[in-house]
Amino acid sequence: MGTRRRRDRAVGAEAVSPEERNYGERLEPHRRALHAHCYRMLGSVQDAEDAVQETLLKAWRGLDRFEGRSSLRSWLYTIATNVCLRMIERRPTRVLPIDYGPPADPHLPLGPPLAESIWIEPYPDRRLGLEEGLAGPEARYEQREAVELAFIAALQHLPARQRAVLILRDVLGFSGEEVAGALETTPASVYSLLQRAHASVDDRLPERSQQQTLRSLGDERLSEIVDRYVEAWARTDIDAIVEMLTEGATAAMPPFLKWFLGREAFVIGLRAGALDGIQQWRLLPTTANGQLAMGAYRLDHSGVYVPNHLAVLTLSGDRIDQLQAFHDASAPERFGLPARA
């Protein structure tokens, strides 16, 4: 117990032994990949941050018990997964508005935002930690696919242990035996959980991932789509936006409950809200969840463009099929965007 207390006090301090300093240096490179793992489990950037902090602290405290009996990567993901499972027990399931209730009448007022923290949050691509989180040979999903909004939303519908098994096996590529060890169960149980998870997730995912769609369009075409969308908002040109939508396009605005289904409802909502001809906008391109995204800034009474929301676009071919406008005051800092446009 005395050793643990000394190690706790030593975390982040200069007075640590060379062995402990070396161990801390070995832990830190895994932080970003662990953060992406915890985000997949929890659907929240902040919750993922809390989970990673607890994971690294537990790993530090457990140094005496590690003794290299498994790979450091496997050991860290075991700790992180179990931290997330305990957090899931205490917190409501994260969802997108489209999974929370039916589409809204676009003629009705927007209404107040839902204060309860139940919404999936957008994830900055720069935090993915792809270099540190290379998947094993048995991975089914590539790392960017596994943070797309549709995939994250599908994961949140799974029971917690199914979610953990699918992520560890199909995203990170751990073997059935490693997953069984992490969850203190049997390989046969892992296989059963995985089959049920596949059935549920496959029903919720689109035929093509956003990664496949983006690659098929190519950089030049994607740049054209981004430029058209940015310019349309700057000109408040609703007709130009309509031309970019699929017929069944949806628009949601977390943390507001309201979401729109279909091009006509989408347009009515825009005319009554953001593009009412009074408000003025500037959009700055970025990426989130492996998808196209825009930081949206609205002109305020002082003549300054201030952050309003982060728009994440889901494409079907070269058209916008889904718009998630996350009203998140911390978006500029989180996504590397300026505080003012």
Secondary structure, 3 states (H helix, E strand, C coil): CHHHHHHHHHCCCCCCCHHHHHHHHHHHHHHHHHHHHHHHHHCCHHHHHHHHHHHHHHHHHCHHHHCCCCCHHHHHHHHHHHHHHHHHHHCCCCECHHHHCCCCCCCCCCCCCCCCCCECCCCEHHHCCCCCCCCCCCCCCCCCHHHCHHHHHHHHCCCHHHHHHHHHHHHCCCCHHHHHHHHCCCHHHHHHHHHHHHHHHHHHCCCCCHHHHHHHHHHHHHHHHHHHHHHHHHCCCHHHHHCCEEEEEEEECCCCCCEEECHHHHHHHHHHCCCCCCCCEEEEEEEECCEEEEEEEEECCCCCEEEEEEEEEEEECCEEEEEEEECCCCHHHHCCCCCCC
